[in-house]
């Protein structure tokens, strides 16, 4: 029987200051009718995951509007000091006057992997020219971007494959993680993998029976690209038990090599600077 590695890496966790977490949960309930299942504050999140075999937590947060990123990143640096084994995709907003200066400072931290762009919420395109200096800085420092750029579970005019493809035309060597496996345009996003070796996808919100965002390309595609997929839970801002996606992935009865790669080895390659 296939099993998870003894210790796993979760490459898609959200940590926010407590009050901001509460505002996000309120927005999910009022805006989408989503009842967040795990309403845990940041220290509780870390404790919960560590108690369930997550050896390494890679978390992110994002600036939902101008003027938020600086304070959020000050908080990120304090969290990284508090938890010396956490890694972070920091906040960035191109509308801030000090955005690039702040980006340089954040990228100096060895456990800041890069920046999170939540384009659905932040409401700008991935190919927005204001982002170009930041992308170039990230590439120069051998860091990464975590993108929410797909149309699932919900979309708007700022997300979708066409926008991301336009970005890669300009920056084909950009190191990037795409959240949610590129949902809902799985085929189009997966077709990018052969030409963009620094591109990875994470599993969050993509392996749940009954949801329209469920991954639909089959086991062969997963096995073929098992070295480019990262386990990510989207914890704690999920509307289902965290274990449901893990159970579904195990139920696919993929190779043990798949589970070892996706839940641990691929993440370690990135954290050790191997890609």
VENBEL-V739191 format. One record per pair of residues at least 12 apart in sequence whose C-alpha atoms are under 10 Angstrom apart, sorted by the first residue. I is the first residue (numbers start at 1). GAP is how many residues later the second one is. Records with the same first field share a line. If there is no record, write none. Layout:
I: GAP, GAP
This chain:
1: 249, 252, 254, 255
2: 248, 249, 250, 251, 252, 253, 254, 255, 256, 257, 258
3: 247, 250, 252, 253, 256, 257
4: 49, 242, 246, 252, 254, 255, 256, 257, 258, 259, 260
5: 48, 49, 251, 254, 255, 256, 257, 258, 259, 260
6: 47, 48, 49, 254, 257, 258
7: 43, 45, 46, 47, 48, 49, 253, 256, 257
8: 41, 42, 44, 45, 46, 47, 48, 49, 223, 251, 252, 253, 254, 255, 256, 257, 259, 260
9: 44, 45, 46, 47, 48, 49, 221, 222, 223, 253, 254, 255, 256, 257, 258, 259
10: 39, 43, 44, 45, 46, 47, 48, 49, 192, 193, 194, 220, 221, 222, 223, 224, 225, 252, 253, 254, 257
11: 45, 46, 47, 48, 49, 76, 77, 78, 135, 166, 168, 191, 192, 193, 219, 220, 221, 222, 223, 252, 253, 256
12: 45, 46, 47, 48, 76, 77, 134, 165, 167, 168, 190, 191, 192, 218, 219, 220, 221, 222, 223, 224
13: 32, 33, 36, 44, 45, 46, 47, 48, 75, 76, 191, 219, 220, 221, 222, 223, 224
14: 28, 31, 43, 44, 45, 46, 47, 48, 74, 75, 219, 220, 221, 222, 223
15: 25, 26, 27, 28, 30, 31, 43, 44, 45, 46, 47, 61, 64, 73, 220, 221, 222
16: 25, 26, 43, 44, 45, 46, 56, 59, 60, 63
17: 24, 25, 26, 44, 55, 58, 59, 62
18: 22, 23, 24, 25
19: 22
20: 21, 52
21: 18, 19, 20, 21, 215, 216
22: 17, 18, 19
24: 12, 213
25: 12, 14, 212, 213
28: 209, 210, 211
32: 122
34: 203, 204, 205, 206
35: 202, 203, 204, 205
36: 199, 200, 201, 202, 203, 204, 205
37: 198, 199, 200, 201, 202, 203, 204, 205
38: 197, 198, 199, 200, 201, 202, 203, 204
39: 196, 197, 198, 199
40: 195, 196, 197
41: 195
42: 37, 194
43: 36, 39, 40
44: 192
45: 12, 190, 191
46: 13, 37, 40
48: 188
49: 186, 187, 193
52: 191
54: 209, 210
55: 30, 31, 209
56: 29, 30, 31, 208, 211, 212, 215
57: 28, 29, 30, 31, 175
58: 27, 28, 29, 30, 31, 53, 54, 55, 174, 209, 213
59: 17, 27, 28, 29, 30, 31, 53, 54, 57, 173, 175, 176
60: 16, 27, 28, 29, 30, 31, 52, 53, 54, 55, 56, 57, 86, 174
61: 12, 15, 27, 28, 29, 30, 31, 54, 55, 56, 57
62: 27, 28, 29, 30, 31, 53, 54, 55, 56, 57, 59, 60
63: 27, 28, 29, 30, 31, 53, 54, 55, 58, 59
64: 27, 28, 29, 53, 54, 55, 56, 57, 58, 59
65: 27, 28, 29, 30, 31, 56, 57, 58
66: 26, 27, 28, 29, 30, 31, 33, 56
67: 25, 26, 28, 29, 30, 31, 32
68: 23, 24, 25, 28
69: 21, 22, 23, 24, 25, 27, 29, 30, 33, 34
70: 20, 21, 22, 23, 26, 28, 29, 32, 33
71: 20
72: 18, 19, 20
73: 15, 16, 17, 18, 19, 29, 30, 32, 33
74: 16, 32
75: 15
76: 12, 13, 14, 15, 30, 36
77: 13, 29, 32, 34, 35
80: 29, 31, 32
84: 27
85: 26
86: 25, 26
87: 22, 23, 24, 25, 26, 27, 184
88: 21, 22, 23, 24, 25, 26, 27, 28
89: 17, 18, 22, 23, 24, 25, 26, 27, 28, 54, 55, 56, 57
90: 13, 16, 17, 22, 23, 24, 25, 26, 27, 55, 56
91: 12, 15, 23, 24, 25, 26, 27
92: 22, 23, 24, 25, 26, 30, 39, 42
93: 22, 23, 24, 25, 29, 31, 37, 38, 41
94: 28, 30, 34, 35, 36, 37, 38, 39, 40
95: 35, 36
99: 31, 32, 34, 35
100: 30, 31, 33, 34, 37
101: 33
103: 12, 31, 34, 35
104: 30, 33, 34, 37
107: 30, 31, 34, 35, 36
108: 33
110: 33, 161
111: 160
112: 31, 32
113: 25, 28, 29, 30, 31, 32, 33, 157, 158, 160
114: 20, 21, 23, 24, 25, 27, 28, 29, 30, 31, 32, 61, 62
115: 19, 20, 23, 28, 29, 30, 31, 32, 61
116: 28, 29, 30, 31, 32, 60, 61
117: 28, 29, 30, 31, 32
118: 28, 29, 30, 31, 32, 40, 41, 61
119: 28, 29, 30, 31, 36, 37, 38, 39, 40, 41
120: 27, 28, 29, 30, 31, 32, 34, 35, 36, 37, 38, 39, 40
121: 27, 34, 35, 37, 38
122: 36
123: 33, 34, 35, 36
124: 33, 34, 35
125: 24, 32, 33, 34, 35, 38, 39, 41, 42
126: 21, 22, 23, 32, 33, 34, 37, 38, 39, 40, 41, 42
127: 31, 36, 37, 38, 39, 40, 41, 42, 43, 44
128: 35, 39
129: 38
132: 35, 38, 39
135: 36, 39, 40
136: 35, 38
138: 36, 37
139: 32, 34, 35, 36
140: 34
142: 32, 33, 131, 133
143: 31, 32, 33, 127, 130, 132
144: 30, 31, 32, 33, 54, 55, 126, 131
145: 29, 30, 31, 32, 33, 54
146: 29, 30, 31, 32, 33, 54, 55, 56
147: 12, 17, 29, 30, 31, 32, 33, 35, 54
148: 12, 29, 30, 31, 32, 33, 34, 35
149: 12, 13, 14, 15, 29, 30, 31, 32, 33, 34
150: 12, 13, 14, 28, 29, 30, 31, 32, 33, 34, 35, 36, 39
151: 29, 31, 32, 33, 34, 62
152: 27, 28, 29, 30, 31, 32, 33, 34, 53, 54, 60, 61, 62
153: 27, 30, 31, 52, 53, 58, 59, 60, 61
154: 29, 30, 58, 59
155: 28, 29
160: 22, 23, 24, 25, 28, 29
161: 21, 22, 23, 24, 25, 26, 27, 28
162: 23, 26, 27
164: 14, 25
165: 23, 24, 27
168: 24, 28
172: 23, 24, 25, 26, 27
173: 22, 23, 24, 25, 26
174: 22, 23, 24, 25
175: 21, 22, 23, 24, 25, 95, 100
176: 20, 21, 22, 23, 24, 25
177: 21, 22, 23, 24, 25, 51, 52, 53
178: 21, 22, 23, 24, 25, 26, 51, 52
179: 21, 22, 23, 24, 25, 26, 27, 51, 53, 55
180: 21, 22, 23, 24, 25, 26, 27, 33, 34, 35, 52, 53, 54
181: 19, 20, 21, 22, 23, 24, 25, 26, 32, 33, 34, 48, 49, 51
182: 19, 20, 21, 24, 31, 33
183: 20, 21, 22, 23, 29, 30, 31, 32, 33
184: 22, 28, 29, 30, 31, 32
185: 28, 30, 31
186: 20, 27, 28, 29, 30, 31
187: 28, 29, 30, 34
189: 12
190: 27, 31, 32, 35, 38
193: 32, 35
194: 31
197: 31, 78
198: 30, 72, 77
199: 29, 30, 76
200: 25, 26, 27, 28, 29, 30, 66, 67, 70, 75
201: 24, 25, 27, 28, 29, 30, 31, 61
202: 26, 27, 28, 29, 30, 31, 32, 60
203: 12, 26, 27, 28, 29, 30, 31, 42, 43, 46, 59, 60
204: 26, 27, 28, 29, 30, 31, 34, 41
205: 27, 28, 29, 33, 34, 35, 40
206: 26, 27, 39, 43
207: 37, 38, 39, 40, 41, 42, 45
208: 32, 36, 37, 38, 39, 40, 41
209: 35, 36, 39
218: 34
219: 33, 34, 35, 36
220: 34
222: 32, 36, 40
223: 31, 32, 34, 35, 36
224: 34
225: 33, 37
226: 28, 29, 31, 32, 33, 34, 35, 36, 40
227: 30, 31, 33, 34, 35, 38, 39, 40, 42
228: 33, 34, 38, 39
229: 29, 32, 33, 34, 37, 38
230: 29, 31, 32, 33, 34, 35, 36, 37
231: 14, 15, 28, 30, 31, 32, 33, 35, 36
232: 13, 14, 30, 31
233: 12, 13
246: 17
